[in-house]
Amino acid sequence: MSSPNLPELGIKGKVIYETKNMLVIRTSKGDVRVPKDKRLFLFRLPSGKRVIVLGDKVVGRPEERVKRS
């Protein structure tokens, strides 16, 4: 939804992997690595609900985020 890097805008696909600072998104054109920092993501959950996520809030390893909450 929002990125300082214009080519990243409009990327659609499925998140297949996550590192501390990146999401790997599988698109119809291949896998794309997108930094989390300074990005705003729109995710569609399996239920169909849409969720906006501030990338700055999810920087870090998933297991560390669970400990913070």
Sine and cosine of phi, psi and omega as CSV:
sin_phi,cos_phi,sin_psi,cos_psi,sin_omega,cos_omega
0.00,0.00,-0.62,0.78,-0.03,-1.00
-0.57,-0.82,0.71,-0.70,-0.01,-1.00
-0.36,-0.93,0.58,-0.82,0.11,-0.99
-0.96,0.28,-0.17,0.99,-0.01,-1.00
-0.95,-0.30,0.98,-0.21,-0.12,-0.99
-0.80,0.60,-0.62,0.78,0.02,-1.00
-0.88,0.47,-0.31,0.95,0.01,-1.00
-0.98,0.19,-0.32,0.95,-0.03,-1.00
-0.91,0.42,0.72,-0.69,0.06,-1.00
1.00,0.08,0.10,1.00,0.05,-1.00
-0.90,0.43,0.78,-0.62,0.02,-1.00
-0.82,-0.58,0.70,-0.71,0.00,-1.00
0.17,-0.99,-0.29,-0.96,-0.04,-1.00
-0.90,-0.43,0.75,-0.66,0.06,-1.00
-0.94,0.33,0.86,-0.51,-0.04,-1.00
-0.94,-0.35,-0.26,0.96,-0.03,-1.00
-0.35,-0.94,0.46,-0.89,-0.01,-1.00
-0.65,-0.76,0.72,-0.69,0.15,-0.99
-0.92,-0.40,-0.08,-1.00,-0.01,-1.00
-0.83,0.56,-0.65,0.76,-0.12,-0.99
-0.87,-0.50,-0.01,1.00,-0.11,-0.99
-0.71,-0.70,0.46,-0.89,0.25,-0.97
-0.92,-0.40,0.66,-0.75,0.11,-0.99
-0.96,-0.27,0.86,-0.51,-0.08,-1.00
-0.91,-0.40,0.81,-0.59,0.05,-1.00
-1.00,0.06,0.89,-0.46,0.02,-1.00
-0.93,-0.38,0.06,-1.00,0.04,-1.00
-0.92,0.39,-0.29,0.96,-0.01,-1.00
-0.97,-0.23,0.09,1.00,-0.01,-1.00
0.84,-0.53,-0.06,-1.00,-0.03,-1.00
-0.99,0.12,0.66,-0.75,-0.03,-1.00
-0.81,-0.58,0.74,-0.68,0.06,-1.00
-0.99,-0.11,0.81,-0.58,-0.03,-1.00
-0.82,-0.57,0.83,-0.56,0.07,-1.00
-0.89,0.45,0.52,-0.85,0.02,-1.00
-0.99,0.14,-0.62,0.79,-0.11,-0.99
-0.87,0.49,0.70,-0.71,0.06,-1.00
0.89,0.46,0.49,0.87,0.05,-1.00
-0.84,-0.54,0.41,-0.91,0.10,-0.99
-0.84,-0.55,0.85,-0.53,-0.08,-1.00
-0.94,-0.34,0.56,-0.83,0.15,-0.99
-0.90,-0.43,0.90,-0.44,0.01,-1.00
-0.94,-0.34,0.62,-0.79,0.15,-0.99
-0.96,-0.27,0.87,-0.50,-0.01,-1.00
-0.98,0.20,0.30,-0.95,0.03,-1.00
-0.82,0.57,-0.46,0.89,0.02,-1.00
-0.96,0.29,-0.21,0.98,-0.05,-1.00
0.99,-0.16,-0.24,0.97,0.01,-1.00
-0.93,0.38,0.62,-0.78,0.04,-1.00
-0.98,-0.22,0.67,-0.75,-0.06,-1.00
-0.75,-0.66,0.74,-0.67,0.07,-1.00
-1.00,-0.09,0.75,-0.66,-0.04,-1.00
-0.80,-0.60,0.78,-0.62,0.11,-0.99
-0.98,0.20,0.86,-0.50,-0.04,-1.00
-0.85,0.53,-0.58,0.81,0.02,-1.00
-0.86,0.51,-0.49,0.87,-0.03,-1.00
-0.98,0.21,-0.30,0.95,-0.03,-1.00
-0.92,-0.38,0.19,0.98,0.11,-0.99
-0.92,0.40,0.75,-0.67,-0.03,-1.00
0.82,-0.57,0.27,-0.96,0.01,-1.00
-0.94,0.34,0.62,-0.78,-0.02,-1.00
-0.81,0.59,-0.66,0.75,-0.03,-1.00
-0.91,0.41,-0.46,0.89,0.06,-1.00
-0.97,0.26,-0.58,0.81,0.02,-1.00
-0.90,0.43,-0.60,0.80,0.01,-1.00
-0.89,0.46,-0.64,0.77,0.00,-1.00
-0.92,0.40,-0.53,0.85,-0.02,-1.00
-0.96,0.26,-0.45,0.89,-0.11,-0.99
-1.00,0.06,0.00,0.00,0.00,0.00
